[in-house]
Amino acid sequence: MNEWDFPILLKYRFQSIPVLHPFVDAGPIFNHVSEIQSVTSNVSAPGVVLGAGIDFKLLVLHIKPEFRYIHWVDPNHDFAPVNSSLASNQNQAQFLGALRFKDPPQN
C-alpha cells in the first residue's frame, strides 16, 4: 500500500521575540492511497488541516515543532471494509518536526 498526503497550507506568523516565532497554519489536504490488496482502484479523500507551532532560531538552525489536526471530509476514509489492518479515523492528530539551516546574510 502507498499513501500520500498533500497539504496546501497558508501560514500566519505572530509577532515574536528574537528567538521564538509562533505560527498557525490552515488549509485543505488531499490524500491518495494506491496498491490496496483486494481493491482494483485507487482511493482518494479530501480533508481540512489546522496547525500551530513555534520556529526556534538556534545559531544556524531553525527548529520547527508543529501540532496538526486533520479532519477528513469523507466518512469512508476508513478502509476497514477492505482490510481491517487499514482502519483510520476521520479525525487525526499529528506532531511534526523540521530542521532547517538558517539563510545566509544577504549583501
HELIX and SHEET records of a PDB file:
HELIX    1   1 PRO A   75  HIS A   77  5                                   3    
HELIX    2   2 SER A   84  LEU A   86  5                                   3    
SHEET    1   A 3 ASN A   2  PRO A   7  0                                        
SHEET    2   A 3 LEU A  20  SER A  34 -1                                        
SHEET    3   A 3 LEU A  10  ARG A  13 -1                                        
SHEET    1   B 5 ASN A   2  PRO A   7  0                                        
SHEET    2   B 5 LEU A  20  SER A  34 -1                                        
SHEET    3   B 5 VAL A  43  LEU A  58 -1                                        
SHEET    4   B 5 LEU A  61  TRP A  72 -1                                        
SHEET    5   B 5 ASN A  91  PHE A 101 -1                                        
END                                                                             
